[in-house]
Amino acid sequence: LNYLNFLVSLPLELIVDLFNPNGGGLLEIISGAMVPDEFDGEGKPDNKLKEWTATVKDKIVKTDKSVVTDIAKGKPSAADCVGTTGNVTFKFASKAYEPQEYVICIDGAVNTIVPALINEEPNTEGLTTFEVCVKLFEDAKLLSAGFLFEKGKGDKEAGVALLFLSLFMMILSLSIIVKSLTMIMRGPARKYMKKALNFDQLLPEVFYSTPLLRAIHIGGWLSIAAGAGLTFFVQSSSITTSVLTPMVAADLLTLENMYPYTLGANIGTTTTALLAALAGQKELALQIAFVHLLFNVLGTLLWFPLPFMRAIPVGLARFLGRTTYVTRAAPLIYIAMAFLIYPAFFFGIASGYAASDAGPKVASTIVILLVVGVHAYALFFYLKQGGREKLLAYVEAKREATLGAPAGASILSATDI
């Protein structure tokens, strides 16, 4: 769904920015207007939950946030000295360094002064202050305290350990949720839960016998509100979708009725950043939070009100689900493309255009043309050269080979893809 929003919003942003004399896209203009003129200040309210969780978290791992600041700032570079006439300094945010500030250039040249001490250690290698600064940057330790730090683990080892720990906790939590829901839904509660989740079963018949009211889909809007409210309450869209997805598998919630819950969860999850921005009292933070909110709200207004528009993401979801039923590789391919390959592609293109030389920009342009050409040909082959029929034939053959389904019981049809 976010990709569909992106495919619509990005061209719109570029067009508005092109014709806007002051610069800025549509979301930037609207979000900027939503921020109060005098919104700026300091101070954050007490957050007891954050304090409690931080206490437990710090016993496992604690990081030096100032090292993150230094990494974000970038490594000291001799290029910083080019075109300068005075001294150039580099200051570490982390107080672990003594001194924190180093003169790396004098009158536009890399500093050749050799300091006597480096963090109170003798400079036996005869390094310049520039070389010292680079070395300190590369040797910076993100891990500063906690169980892993006490065990002598480095940043990479701790990162791998925490990755597997987080994956284990997530899988364990989801397993508990699924098992709990399964136990609850086996009894009489199943009937009542099904009615409560599917708002269209609670509304009077007039809402579905009248063509206009059926097109408006009042039950869907109520589901959006419910999804947003639930996500606001738990402060996580992942929890909302993780709880509701097994209900679709258990036939307690239809795919069509799950869709508006997902839209609501996308809207509700923006409240986390919005509340944080309001607490921090920072103008730019609030504007970014509004951009996040508007992106999801406008996406909902685009992909839900009209029946034929909301049929597109629902149809894509159904196709992916049914394809997964035939081959387990489908979700892996989807995840790799949606969350690894395409983001890496866009990041590479953005980096190419951000470069100062013409070479990366030309290369990025060529890559874009090639990728667009490949996708255009794939779409043409799929729609005009029998690609859809070949895919259906492949799925049918796969079904017969792996599932042993009876003839005529194909789980995919031409309307699904």
DAURNOR-V937525 format. One record per residue. N is the residue number from 1. SS is DSSP state (2 for helix, 1 for strand, 0 for the rest). Layout:
N/SS
N/SS
This chain:
1/0
2/2
3/2
4/2
5/2
6/2
7/2
8/2
9/2
10/2
11/2
12/2
13/2
14/2
15/2
16/2
17/2
18/2
19/2
20/0
21/0
22/0
23/0
24/0
25/0
26/2
27/2
28/2
29/2
30/2
31/2
32/2
33/2
34/2
35/0
36/0
37/0
38/0
39/0
40/0
41/0
42/0
43/0
44/0
45/0
46/0
47/0
48/2
49/2
50/2
51/2
52/2
53/2
54/2
55/2
56/2
57/2
58/2
59/2
60/2
61/0
62/1
63/1
64/0
65/2
66/2
67/2
68/2
69/2
70/2
71/2
72/2
73/2
74/0
75/0
76/0
77/0
78/2
79/2
80/2
81/2
82/0
83/0
84/0
85/0
86/0
87/0
88/1
89/1
90/1
91/1
92/0
93/0
94/0
95/0
96/0
97/0
98/0
99/0
100/0
101/1
102/1
103/1
104/1
105/1
106/1
107/0
108/0
109/1
110/1
111/0
112/0
113/0
114/0
115/0
116/0
117/1
118/1
119/0
120/0
121/1
122/1
123/0
124/0
125/0
126/0
127/0
128/0
129/2
130/2
131/2
132/2
133/2
134/2
135/2
136/2
137/2
138/2
139/0
140/0
141/0
142/0
143/1
144/1
145/1
146/0
147/2
148/2
149/2
150/2
151/0
152/0
153/0
154/0
155/2
156/2
157/2
158/2
159/2
160/2
161/2
162/2
163/2
164/2
165/2
166/2
167/2
168/2
169/2
170/2
171/2
172/2
173/2
174/2
175/2
176/2
177/2
178/2
179/2
180/2
181/2
182/2
183/2
184/2
185/2
186/0
187/0
188/0
189/2
190/2
191/2
192/2
193/2
194/2
195/2
196/2
197/2
198/0
199/2
200/2
201/2
202/0
203/0
204/0
205/0
206/2
207/2
208/2
209/2
210/0
211/2
212/2
213/2
214/2
215/2
216/2
217/0
218/2
219/2
220/2
221/2
222/2
223/2
224/2
225/2
226/2
227/2
228/2
229/2
230/2
231/2
232/2
233/2
234/2
235/0
236/0
237/2
238/2
239/2
240/2
241/2
242/2
243/2
244/2
245/2
246/2
247/2
248/2
249/2
250/0
251/0
252/0
253/0
254/0
255/2
256/2
257/2
258/2
259/2
260/2
261/2
262/2
263/2
264/2
265/2
266/2
267/2
268/2
269/0
270/2
271/2
272/2
273/2
274/2
275/2
276/2
277/2
278/2
279/2
280/2
281/0
282/0
283/2
284/2
285/2
286/2
287/2
288/2
289/2
290/2
291/2
292/2
293/2
294/2
295/2
296/2
297/2
298/2
299/2
300/2
301/2
302/2
303/2
304/0
305/0
306/0
307/2
308/2
309/2
310/2
311/2
312/2
313/2
314/2
315/2
316/2
317/2
318/2
319/2
320/2
321/2
322/2
323/2
324/2
325/2
326/2
327/0
328/0
329/2
330/2
331/2
332/2
333/2
334/2
335/2
336/2
337/2
338/2
339/2
340/2
341/2
342/2
343/2
344/2
345/2
346/2
347/2
348/2
349/2
350/2
351/2
352/2
353/2
354/2
355/0
356/0
357/0
358/2
359/2
360/2
361/2
362/2
363/2
364/2
365/2
366/2
367/2
368/2
369/2
370/2
371/2
372/2
373/2
374/2
375/2
376/2
377/2
378/2
379/2
380/2
381/2
382/2
383/2
384/2
385/0
386/0
387/2
388/2
389/2
390/2
391/2
392/2
393/2
394/2
395/2
396/2
397/2
398/2
399/2
400/2
401/2
402/2
403/0
404/0
405/0
406/0
407/0
408/0
409/0
410/0
411/0
412/0
413/0
414/0
415/0
416/0
417/0
